[in-house]
Amino acid sequence: MWYLESYDKRTDSIANSYRLVAITGDGIRELIDVDEDDLPLEMGPYPVALADVPKFARYIEGDLRISSDNVYFIGLFTD
């Protein structure tokens, strides 16, 4: 399952983890710039620019809290 995770810049600890529902590697490519153009996406993590974070809101069940105090990454993790 793909997740969007945010980490507190000061503490380097995880602030939030959002399960991304019904998104594929191709969908992620469309939302963020990934260098692996012709290859299947690996597990990540892939950095997500703060300006791109809202693009993932439609794939999250619940509220997405965005903070400039955090850095964001996409990763493929098992449940």
C-alpha positions in Angstrom: 0.0 0.0 0.0 1.3 3.5 -0.8 1.5 6.0 2.0 2.1 9.7 2.2 4.1 10.5 5.4 5.1 13.7 7.0 8.1 14.2 9.2 8.7 17.0 11.6 11.7 19.0 10.4 12.9 19.8 14.0 12.7 16.3 15.5 12.9 14.1 12.4 10.1 12.1 13.8 6.9 11.0 11.9 4.1 13.5 12.3 1.4 11.9 10.2 1.0 8.8 8.0 -1.8 8.8 5.4 -2.8 5.6 3.5 -3.3 6.3 -0.1 -6.4 4.5 -1.5 -6.7 3.4 -5.1 -3.4 5.0 -6.4 -1.0 3.3 -8.7 2.6 3.9 -9.5 1.5 5.6 -12.7 -0.8 7.9 -10.7 2.1 8.9 -8.4 4.2 9.7 -11.5 1.5 12.0 -12.7 1.4 13.8 -9.3 5.1 14.2 -8.6 8.4 14.2 -10.5 9.9 10.7 -10.3 13.2 10.0 -12.0 12.4 6.4 -12.9 10.6 7.2 -16.2 10.4 3.8 -17.8 10.8 1.5 -14.8 8.2 0.4 -12.3 8.4 2.5 -9.1 10.4 1.0 -6.3 9.3 1.2 -2.7 10.6 4.7 -2.2 10.7 6.9 -0.3 10.1 9.7 -2.8 10.2 13.3 -1.6 7.1 15.3 -2.3 7.3 19.1 -2.6 5.1 21.0 -0.2 3.2 22.5 -3.2 2.4 19.0 -4.4 1.1 17.6 -1.2 -2.5 18.8 -1.7 -2.7 16.7 -4.9 -2.9 13.6 -2.8 -5.9 14.7 -0.7 -8.3 12.9 -3.0 -6.6 9.5 -2.3 -6.8 9.9 1.5 -9.7 8.9 3.6 -10.2 11.7 6.2 -8.5 15.0 6.6 -5.0 15.9 5.2 -3.1 18.2 7.5 -0.4 20.1 5.7 2.3 22.0 7.6 5.3 23.9 6.4 7.0 22.6 9.5 7.1 19.1 7.9 8.7 17.4 5.0 6.7 14.9 3.0 7.5 11.5 1.3 5.6 8.8 -0.6 6.5 5.2 0.1 5.2 1.7 -0.5 4.7 -0.1 2.8 3.0 -3.3 3.9 0.0 -3.1 6.1 
